Amino acid sequence: MFSDAMTWCGSEPYLRYNFRVGFEIRHTLDSHARIDDQMNDLFSRVNSERGSQGQFILIGHSNGGLVSRRFAQLGQNTPGLVRGVITISTPNQGTQISTVPIRAAQLLFAGIGSFGCGYVSHTACYLLGPGVAGQIGGILTGMALNSNYPVVYDIQPNSPFLGGMNTSYEGFTRAGVQDYSWDKWTFFRIIGDFGGAAGGGRPAVKRADKTYHRAIDCAIIGGLTGFFWHPSWRVAAGCAAVAASLKGVDLLYKRITVPGESGDAVVPGHSQLYPNLGSQFQFAVHDADSHVGVLKSTSISLPVIVASMRNTFGLPPNQ
């Protein structure tokens, strides 16, 4: 969602190293459109290009997983067209953030962006690359309740679209890959994976955690020292405000993305499970990168994606 065919460029060398790709079709679709409209667009493109090629395995990340499932549900009526589907970080049961009113999301992310390089600039501003917080805010705001993006109504929990898709017959081979990031500092994690911090999301999380604990230590030491040197209470209050603000951002972000559970900083874990499918075809990645990082070349999810393809479809190496 809010991406294009270039999304797969980071993982392409790894996949080509592990598999021999016989015939590939990859297009950029209008991810703002309803899922069925995206699927019909892709179905038309595939049929115009594939010739006699068939037995396609559809691999879809996030929004692409929903499009892939709908494609396969329609394509299973064409003999030999679809072999199966693998979904990755796909919101099969919807995303919580899609229920957040657009204005609330805009205020939230605007506040986080200005806070990140404003109030705590003396300790944590380097966690946010120039303009990156605004870009992340734009992506996630777009996933909020926004009438300009019809797809948002498809990805809300309990939407009629998801209800219909999840009860439709799927006679093809299926597998689902679920990504679970560390529960703390998920906002900084997704910023880092998006490209706003040196080294990606993992170093960004470590820096945020270190900043928080140093602020706590500063507040405690400053508070105790204040009994002997009163000006240190002002320092302690500032450090406490930094710690409280960072923790507040962390809790608020999790509340509107993966409330009460783990996930990939955008899609809750339960929603990533492929519906009506046994556990042997569900592949979990723990301590995974965030939603925007799972297809990057250094992602720890890539070996699991390859394993899911081999175990589900019986594909030998380089085949």
Contacts in CASP RR format, 6 or more apart in sequence:
PFRMAT RR
TARGET T0000
AUTHOR 0000-0000-0000
METHOD contacts of the structure
MODEL  1
MFSDAMTWCGSEPYLRYNFRVGFEIRHTLDSHARIDDQMNDLFSRVNSER
GSQGQFILIGHSNGGLVSRRFAQLGQNTPGLVRGVITISTPNQGTQISTV
PIRAAQLLFAGIGSFGCGYVSHTACYLLGPGVAGQIGGILTGMALNSNYP
VVYDIQPNSPFLGGMNTSYEGFTRAGVQDYSWDKWTFFRIIGDFGGAAGG
GRPAVKRADKTYHRAIDCAIIGGLTGFFWHPSWRVAAGCAAVAASLKGVD
LLYKRITVPGESGDAVVPGHSQLYPNLGSQFQFAVHDADSHVGVLKSTSI
SLPVIVASMRNTFGLPPNQ
1 31 0 8 1.000
1 62 0 8 1.000
1 63 0 8 1.000
1 64 0 8 1.000
1 143 0 8 1.000
1 151 0 8 1.000
2 31 0 8 1.000
2 139 0 8 1.000
2 142 0 8 1.000
2 143 0 8 1.000
3 31 0 8 1.000
3 62 0 8 1.000
3 63 0 8 1.000
4 28 0 8 1.000
5 26 0 8 1.000
5 27 0 8 1.000
5 28 0 8 1.000
6 28 0 8 1.000
7 61 0 8 1.000
7 295 0 8 1.000
8 26 0 8 1.000
8 61 0 8 1.000
8 295 0 8 1.000
10 295 0 8 1.000
10 296 0 8 1.000
10 297 0 8 1.000
11 295 0 8 1.000
11 296 0 8 1.000
11 297 0 8 1.000
11 299 0 8 1.000
11 302 0 8 1.000
11 305 0 8 1.000
13 297 0 8 1.000
14 297 0 8 1.000
14 302 0 8 1.000
14 306 0 8 1.000
15 21 0 8 1.000
15 302 0 8 1.000
15 305 0 8 1.000
15 306 0 8 1.000
18 306 0 8 1.000
18 317 0 8 1.000
18 318 0 8 1.000
19 306 0 8 1.000
19 309 0 8 1.000
19 315 0 8 1.000
19 317 0 8 1.000
19 318 0 8 1.000
19 319 0 8 1.000
20 318 0 8 1.000
20 319 0 8 1.000
23 50 0 8 1.000
23 53 0 8 1.000
23 54 0 8 1.000
25 45 0 8 1.000
25 46 0 8 1.000
25 49 0 8 1.000
25 50 0 8 1.000
25 56 0 8 1.000
27 42 0 8 1.000
27 45 0 8 1.000
29 38 0 8 1.000
29 41 0 8 1.000
29 42 0 8 1.000
29 67 0 8 1.000
30 37 0 8 1.000
30 38 0 8 1.000
30 41 0 8 1.000
31 38 0 8 1.000
31 63 0 8 1.000
31 151 0 8 1.000
32 148 0 8 1.000
32 149 0 8 1.000
32 150 0 8 1.000
32 151 0 8 1.000
33 41 0 8 1.000
33 150 0 8 1.000
33 151 0 8 1.000
34 150 0 8 1.000
34 151 0 8 1.000
34 153 0 8 1.000
34 154 0 8 1.000
34 161 0 8 1.000
35 63 0 8 1.000
35 66 0 8 1.000
35 67 0 8 1.000
35 70 0 8 1.000
35 151 0 8 1.000
35 154 0 8 1.000
35 161 0 8 1.000
35 165 0 8 1.000
36 70 0 8 1.000
36 161 0 8 1.000
37 150 0 8 1.000
38 63 0 8 1.000
38 64 0 8 1.000
38 67 0 8 1.000
38 151 0 8 1.000
39 67 0 8 1.000
39 70 0 8 1.000
39 71 0 8 1.000
39 74 0 8 1.000
42 67 0 8 1.000
42 71 0 8 1.000
43 71 0 8 1.000
43 74 0 8 1.000
43 75 0 8 1.000
46 56 0 8 1.000
46 71 0 8 1.000
50 56 0 8 1.000
54 80 0 8 1.000
54 81 0 8 1.000
54 82 0 8 1.000
54 83 0 8 1.000
55 80 0 8 1.000
55 81 0 8 1.000
55 82 0 8 1.000
55 83 0 8 1.000
56 81 0 8 1.000
56 82 0 8 1.000
56 83 0 8 1.000
56 84 0 8 1.000
57 83 0 8 1.000
57 84 0 8 1.000
57 85 0 8 1.000
57 86 0 8 1.000
57 309 0 8 1.000
57 313 0 8 1.000
58 65 0 8 1.000
58 68 0 8 1.000
58 71 0 8 1.000
58 72 0 8 1.000
58 82 0 8 1.000
58 84 0 8 1.000
58 85 0 8 1.000
58 86 0 8 1.000
59 68 0 8 1.000
59 85 0 8 1.000
59 86 0 8 1.000
59 88 0 8 1.000
59 305 0 8 1.000
59 309 0 8 1.000
60 67 0 8 1.000
60 68 0 8 1.000
60 85 0 8 1.000
60 86 0 8 1.000
60 87 0 8 1.000
60 88 0 8 1.000
60 90 0 8 1.000
61 87 0 8 1.000
61 88 0 8 1.000
61 89 0 8 1.000
61 90 0 8 1.000
61 294 0 8 1.000
61 295 0 8 1.000
62 88 0 8 1.000
62 89 0 8 1.000
62 90 0 8 1.000
62 91 0 8 1.000
62 266 0 8 1.000
62 267 0 8 1.000
62 291 0 8 1.000
63 90 0 8 1.000
63 91 0 8 1.000
63 151 0 8 1.000
63 155 0 8 1.000
64 87 0 8 1.000
64 90 0 8 1.000
65 85 0 8 1.000
65 87 0 8 1.000
65 88 0 8 1.000
65 90 0 8 1.000
66 87 0 8 1.000
66 90 0 8 1.000
66 91 0 8 1.000
66 92 0 8 1.000
66 154 0 8 1.000
66 155 0 8 1.000
66 165 0 8 1.000
68 85 0 8 1.000
68 86 0 8 1.000
68 87 0 8 1.000
69 85 0 8 1.000
69 87 0 8 1.000
69 90 0 8 1.000
69 92 0 8 1.000
69 165 0 8 1.000
69 170 0 8 1.000
70 165 0 8 1.000
71 82 0 8 1.000
72 82 0 8 1.000
72 84 0 8 1.000
72 85 0 8 1.000
72 170 0 8 1.000
72 172 0 8 1.000
73 165 0 8 1.000
73 168 0 8 1.000
73 169 0 8 1.000
73 170 0 8 1.000
75 81 0 8 1.000
75 82 0 8 1.000
76 82 0 8 1.000
76 169 0 8 1.000
76 170 0 8 1.000
76 171 0 8 1.000
76 172 0 8 1.000
82 172 0 8 1.000
83 172 0 8 1.000
83 173 0 8 1.000
83 313 0 8 1.000
84 172 0 8 1.000
84 173 0 8 1.000
84 174 0 8 1.000
84 313 0 8 1.000
85 170 0 8 1.000
85 172 0 8 1.000
85 173 0 8 1.000
85 174 0 8 1.000
85 175 0 8 1.000
86 174 0 8 1.000
86 175 0 8 1.000
86 176 0 8 1.000
86 177 0 8 1.000
86 305 0 8 1.000
86 308 0 8 1.000
86 309 0 8 1.000
86 312 0 8 1.000
87 174 0 8 1.000
87 175 0 8 1.000
87 176 0 8 1.000
87 177 0 8 1.000
87 272 0 8 1.000
87 274 0 8 1.000
88 176 0 8 1.000
88 177 0 8 1.000
88 179 0 8 1.000
88 294 0 8 1.000
88 295 0 8 1.000
88 301 0 8 1.000
88 305 0 8 1.000
89 177 0 8 1.000
89 178 0 8 1.000
89 179 0 8 1.000
89 264 0 8 1.000
89 266 0 8 1.000
89 267 0 8 1.000
89 272 0 8 1.000
89 291 0 8 1.000
89 294 0 8 1.000
90 176 0 8 1.000
90 267 0 8 1.000
90 271 0 8 1.000
90 272 0 8 1.000
90 274 0 8 1.000
91 155 0 8 1.000
91 267 0 8 1.000
91 271 0 8 1.000
91 272 0 8 1.000
92 162 0 8 1.000
92 166 0 8 1.000
92 271 0 8 1.000
92 272 0 8 1.000
92 273 0 8 1.000
92 274 0 8 1.000
92 275 0 8 1.000
93 157 0 8 1.000
93 162 0 8 1.000
93 166 0 8 1.000
93 268 0 8 1.000
93 270 0 8 1.000
93 271 0 8 1.000
93 273 0 8 1.000
93 275 0 8 1.000
94 155 0 8 1.000
94 156 0 8 1.000
94 157 0 8 1.000
94 159 0 8 1.000
94 162 0 8 1.000
94 267 0 8 1.000
94 271 0 8 1.000
95 143 0 8 1.000
95 155 0 8 1.000
95 156 0 8 1.000
95 157 0 8 1.000
95 257 0 8 1.000
95 266 0 8 1.000
95 267 0 8 1.000
95 268 0 8 1.000
95 271 0 8 1.000
96 157 0 8 1.000
96 256 0 8 1.000
96 257 0 8 1.000
96 258 0 8 1.000
96 259 0 8 1.000
96 268 0 8 1.000
97 105 0 8 1.000
97 140 0 8 1.000
97 143 0 8 1.000
97 144 0 8 1.000
97 256 0 8 1.000
97 257 0 8 1.000
97 266 0 8 1.000
98 143 0 8 1.000
98 144 0 8 1.000
98 145 0 8 1.000
98 152 0 8 1.000
98 155 0 8 1.000
98 156 0 8 1.000
98 157 0 8 1.000
99 145 0 8 1.000
99 156 0 8 1.000
99 157 0 8 1.000
100 108 0 8 1.000
100 144 0 8 1.000
100 145 0 8 1.000
100 256 0 8 1.000
101 144 0 8 1.000
101 145 0 8 1.000
102 141 0 8 1.000
102 142 0 8 1.000
102 144 0 8 1.000
102 145 0 8 1.000
102 146 0 8 1.000
104 144 0 8 1.000
105 137 0 8 1.000
105 140 0 8 1.000
105 141 0 8 1.000
105 142 0 8 1.000
105 144 0 8 1.000
105 145 0 8 1.000
105 256 0 8 1.000
106 141 0 8 1.000
106 144 0 8 1.000
108 252 0 8 1.000
108 256 0 8 1.000
109 133 0 8 1.000
109 134 0 8 1.000
109 136 0 8 1.000
109 137 0 8 1.000
109 138 0 8 1.000
109 140 0 8 1.000
109 141 0 8 1.000
112 133 0 8 1.000
112 137 0 8 1.000
112 187 0 8 1.000
112 249 0 8 1.000
112 253 0 8 1.000
113 128 0 8 1.000
113 133 0 8 1.000
113 134 0 8 1.000
113 137 0 8 1.000
115 245 0 8 1.000
115 249 0 8 1.000
116 124 0 8 1.000
116 125 0 8 1.000
116 127 0 8 1.000
116 128 0 8 1.000
116 133 0 8 1.000
117 125 0 8 1.000
117 128 0 8 1.000
117 133 0 8 1.000
118 125 0 8 1.000
119 241 0 8 1.000
119 242 0 8 1.000
119 245 0 8 1.000
120 211 0 8 1.000
120 242 0 8 1.000
120 245 0 8 1.000
120 246 0 8 1.000
123 211 0 8 1.000
123 214 0 8 1.000
123 215 0 8 1.000
123 242 0 8 1.000
124 207 0 8 1.000
124 208 0 8 1.000
124 211 0 8 1.000
124 242 0 8 1.000
124 246 0 8 1.000
126 197 0 8 1.000
126 207 0 8 1.000
127 188 0 8 1.000
127 191 0 8 1.000
127 192 0 8 1.000
127 197 0 8 1.000
127 204 0 8 1.000
127 207 0 8 1.000
127 208 0 8 1.000
127 211 0 8 1.000
128 191 0 8 1.000
128 196 0 8 1.000
128 197 0 8 1.000
129 191 0 8 1.000
129 195 0 8 1.000
129 196 0 8 1.000
129 197 0 8 1.000
132 191 0 8 1.000
132 192 0 8 1.000
132 194 0 8 1.000
132 195 0 8 1.000
132 196 0 8 1.000
133 191 0 8 1.000
135 194 0 8 1.000
136 190 0 8 1.000
136 191 0 8 1.000
136 194 0 8 1.000
139 292 0 8 1.000
140 257 0 8 1.000
140 266 0 8 1.000
142 149 0 8 1.000
142 152 0 8 1.000
143 152 0 8 1.000
143 155 0 8 1.000
143 266 0 8 1.000
144 152 0 8 1.000
145 152 0 8 1.000
145 156 0 8 1.000
146 152 0 8 1.000
153 159 0 8 1.000
153 161 0 8 1.000
154 161 0 8 1.000
154 162 0 8 1.000
155 162 0 8 1.000
156 162 0 8 1.000
157 271 0 8 1.000
166 275 0 8 1.000
166 276 0 8 1.000
170 276 0 8 1.000
173 312 0 8 1.000
173 313 0 8 1.000
174 274 0 8 1.000
174 277 0 8 1.000
174 281 0 8 1.000
174 312 0 8 1.000
175 274 0 8 1.000
175 277 0 8 1.000
175 281 0 8 1.000
175 282 0 8 1.000
175 283 0 8 1.000
175 308 0 8 1.000
175 309 0 8 1.000
175 311 0 8 1.000
175 312 0 8 1.000
176 272 0 8 1.000
176 273 0 8 1.000
176 274 0 8 1.000
176 277 0 8 1.000
176 281 0 8 1.000
176 282 0 8 1.000
176 283 0 8 1.000
176 308 0 8 1.000
177 272 0 8 1.000
177 283 0 8 1.000
177 284 0 8 1.000
177 285 0 8 1.000
177 301 0 8 1.000
177 304 0 8 1.000
177 305 0 8 1.000
177 308 0 8 1.000
178 263 0 8 1.000
178 269 0 8 1.000
178 272 0 8 1.000
178 273 0 8 1.000
178 282 0 8 1.000
178 283 0 8 1.000
178 284 0 8 1.000
178 285 0 8 1.000
179 263 0 8 1.000
179 264 0 8 1.000
179 272 0 8 1.000
179 285 0 8 1.000
179 288 0 8 1.000
179 289 0 8 1.000
179 291 0 8 1.000
179 294 0 8 1.000
179 301 0 8 1.000
180 262 0 8 1.000
180 263 0 8 1.000
180 264 0 8 1.000
180 269 0 8 1.000
180 284 0 8 1.000
180 285 0 8 1.000
180 286 0 8 1.000
180 287 0 8 1.000
180 288 0 8 1.000
181 189 0 8 1.000
181 262 0 8 1.000
181 263 0 8 1.000
181 264 0 8 1.000
181 265 0 8 1.000
181 287 0 8 1.000
181 288 0 8 1.000
181 289 0 8 1.000
181 290 0 8 1.000
182 189 0 8 1.000
182 205 0 8 1.000
182 287 0 8 1.000
183 254 0 8 1.000
183 262 0 8 1.000
184 205 0 8 1.000
184 209 0 8 1.000
184 250 0 8 1.000
185 204 0 8 1.000
185 205 0 8 1.000
185 208 0 8 1.000
185 209 0 8 1.000
185 212 0 8 1.000
185 250 0 8 1.000
186 250 0 8 1.000
186 253 0 8 1.000
186 254 0 8 1.000
186 257 0 8 1.000
186 258 0 8 1.000
186 265 0 8 1.000
186 290 0 8 1.000
187 249 0 8 1.000
187 250 0 8 1.000
187 253 0 8 1.000
187 265 0 8 1.000
188 197 0 8 1.000
188 201 0 8 1.000
188 204 0 8 1.000
188 205 0 8 1.000
188 207 0 8 1.000
188 208 0 8 1.000
189 201 0 8 1.000
189 202 0 8 1.000
189 204 0 8 1.000
189 205 0 8 1.000
189 265 0 8 1.000
189 289 0 8 1.000
189 290 0 8 1.000
190 201 0 8 1.000
190 265 0 8 1.000
190 266 0 8 1.000
190 290 0 8 1.000
190 291 0 8 1.000
190 292 0 8 1.000
191 197 0 8 1.000
191 201 0 8 1.000
191 204 0 8 1.000
192 199 0 8 1.000
192 200 0 8 1.000
192 201 0 8 1.000
192 203 0 8 1.000
192 204 0 8 1.000
192 290 0 8 1.000
193 200 0 8 1.000
193 201 0 8 1.000
193 289 0 8 1.000
193 290 0 8 1.000
193 291 0 8 1.000
193 292 0 8 1.000
193 293 0 8 1.000
193 296 0 8 1.000
194 290 0 8 1.000
194 292 0 8 1.000
194 293 0 8 1.000
196 204 0 8 1.000
197 203 0 8 1.000
197 204 0 8 1.000
197 207 0 8 1.000
201 289 0 8 1.000
201 290 0 8 1.000
202 289 0 8 1.000
208 246 0 8 1.000
211 242 0 8 1.000
211 246 0 8 1.000
212 243 0 8 1.000
212 246 0 8 1.000
212 247 0 8 1.000
215 239 0 8 1.000
215 240 0 8 1.000
215 242 0 8 1.000
215 243 0 8 1.000
215 246 0 8 1.000
216 239 0 8 1.000
216 240 0 8 1.000
216 243 0 8 1.000
218 235 0 8 1.000
218 236 0 8 1.000
218 239 0 8 1.000
219 236 0 8 1.000
219 237 0 8 1.000
219 238 0 8 1.000
219 239 0 8 1.000
219 240 0 8 1.000
219 243 0 8 1.000
220 236 0 8 1.000
221 236 0 8 1.000
222 232 0 8 1.000
222 233 0 8 1.000
222 235 0 8 1.000
222 236 0 8 1.000
222 239 0 8 1.000
223 232 0 8 1.000
223 233 0 8 1.000
223 236 0 8 1.000
225 232 0 8 1.000
225 236 0 8 1.000
226 232 0 8 1.000
226 233 0 8 1.000
226 236 0 8 1.000
253 265 0 8 1.000
254 260 0 8 1.000
257 265 0 8 1.000
257 266 0 8 1.000
257 268 0 8 1.000
258 264 0 8 1.000
258 265 0 8 1.000
258 266 0 8 1.000
258 267 0 8 1.000
258 268 0 8 1.000
258 269 0 8 1.000
259 268 0 8 1.000
261 268 0 8 1.000
261 269 0 8 1.000
261 270 0 8 1.000
262 268 0 8 1.000
262 269 0 8 1.000
263 269 0 8 1.000
263 272 0 8 1.000
264 272 0 8 1.000
264 288 0 8 1.000
264 289 0 8 1.000
264 290 0 8 1.000
264 291 0 8 1.000
264 294 0 8 1.000
265 290 0 8 1.000
265 291 0 8 1.000
266 290 0 8 1.000
266 291 0 8 1.000
266 292 0 8 1.000
267 291 0 8 1.000
273 282 0 8 1.000
274 281 0 8 1.000
274 282 0 8 1.000
281 308 0 8 1.000
281 312 0 8 1.000
283 304 0 8 1.000
283 305 0 8 1.000
283 307 0 8 1.000
283 308 0 8 1.000
283 311 0 8 1.000
284 304 0 8 1.000
285 294 0 8 1.000
285 300 0 8 1.000
285 301 0 8 1.000
285 304 0 8 1.000
287 300 0 8 1.000
288 294 0 8 1.000
288 299 0 8 1.000
288 300 0 8 1.000
288 301 0 8 1.000
289 296 0 8 1.000
289 299 0 8 1.000
289 300 0 8 1.000
289 301 0 8 1.000
293 299 0 8 1.000
294 301 0 8 1.000
295 301 0 8 1.000
295 302 0 8 1.000
309 315 0 8 1.000
310 316 0 8 1.000
END
